[in-house]
Amino acid sequence: MVDEKAVLERLRKLCLGLPETREVEAWGHPNFRAGKRTFAVWEKYRGDWCIAVKVEADRREALLADPRFYVTPYIGARGWLSMKVTGPVDWGLVEDLVGRSYRRFALKRMLDALDGKPKRGPGTGGGLFGFRPAGR
């Protein structure tokens, strides 16, 4: 038996801890967005709770060999897989999958913030393009 509230809370903390993310209710369940683009979903499908993320093409086959994974209905053709949450959760795997999915949708400034890179541009002390005029 899965404590779906506890799993959702941990997933929520993970997703909302990433730069410029938010949670929205869509299609009756929580969706986590990087800016305007969904990168992770928590939903119940055919009686099982699952986490859906977009996965790189070269990882899909290996993940689908694991019985916890299946092609996400409706959006699977666009690279989405779902992981059933029917027992103990491998949070290391979830963090990796969510992080990779986030990176597929995040804007450059969001990735820079995630990677700890300094901001560039007007008002950041780095000049218009990150350059400082000589003598300053």
N, C-alpha and C positions, 0 to 999 in steps of 0.2 A: 504494500500500500504506500502510495506517495503522498507526502504532505504538500499538496499543490500550492498552498499559500506560502509555505517556507521556500519552496523552489522558486516561485514567482518573485518573492521578495529578494532573494539572492540574485536572480537574473536581472531584476530591475536595478539593483545596486550596481551590478557589473555594467549594464548598458548605460545607465545614466551617469556613470563615472567617467565616461568618454566625452571629449570636447564637443560642445554644441549639440547634445542629444536631447531628445524629449520622448515622452510616451504619449501615444494617442490611442484611442479606442477606435478600431476599424474592424468591420466584419464581425463584431461581437466579442473581440478579444484584444489584449494589449499588443500594440505594435511599437517598436522602438525605432526612432528615426534619427539619422545623421542629417541635419538640415531638413530637407523636404523628402528625403529618400529613406524608405524602410530598409533596415539592415538585420533585424531580428524580430521574430514573432513568437508569442506564447499562445498556444491554442490546444483545444481538445479535438482529436480526430478519431472517429470510430472507437470511442471510449477510452483512448489513451491520451494523456497529456504529452505535448511535444514542444520542442524548440526548433523553429525553422530559421535557416540562415542561407545566404548565397555562398556557394562553394566553388573554388577554382576547378576547372574542367579536369585537370590532372589529378585531383584528389577524389573525385566523385566515385570512381570505380572501387577504390580501396574502402571508402566509407560505406558504400552500398553492400560490400561483402559482410559487413557487421549487421546482424539482424535488428539492431536498434534503429537503423537508418532506412529511409525510403524516400522516393522522389515526392516532393511536396505537391499535393493536388493543385491544379490550375496554373501554378507558376514554376513547376519543376522543369519545364522545357527551357526556362530562362536561367537555369543553374541553381535552383533552390533545392535543398534537401532538408528533411525533418528528422530529428532524433527523438525517439520515444523516451519518455521519462517514466519508467515503470518500476524502478527500484533505485538503489543508491546512484547518485549522480556523479559522474567523473567531471569534477569542476575544472580540472586542468584542460580537458578536452573542450569543454564548453567555452572556457575563456579563449582558447585558441581559435575556435570556430567563430565566435562572436567578434573577436578582434580582427580576424581576417575579413569577415563580412563587412564590418565597419569600414575598414580600409578601402574596400571596393567602392563605397559610396561617398566617403568623406571628401570634402574639398581640401585643397592644398593647405589652406590656413589651419584647418582642423587637424590635419596630419602633422603639421609643424608644431601645433600646440601639444599634440599627443607625444611627439618625439622630443619635446623640450627645446625646440629651436626658437631663437628670439624672433620677435615680430619685426617686420620690415615695413617701410613705407612712411607716409606722412604722419607726423605726430609721434613717431616712435624713437626719434633721435638718430635714426639711421638714414635720413635723407629720403628723397622721393623713391629711389630704387635701392636703398640700403647703403648708399655711398655717402661718405662725409666729405665735404669740401676740404681741400688742403688748408692747413693752418688752424683747424678747429679742434 
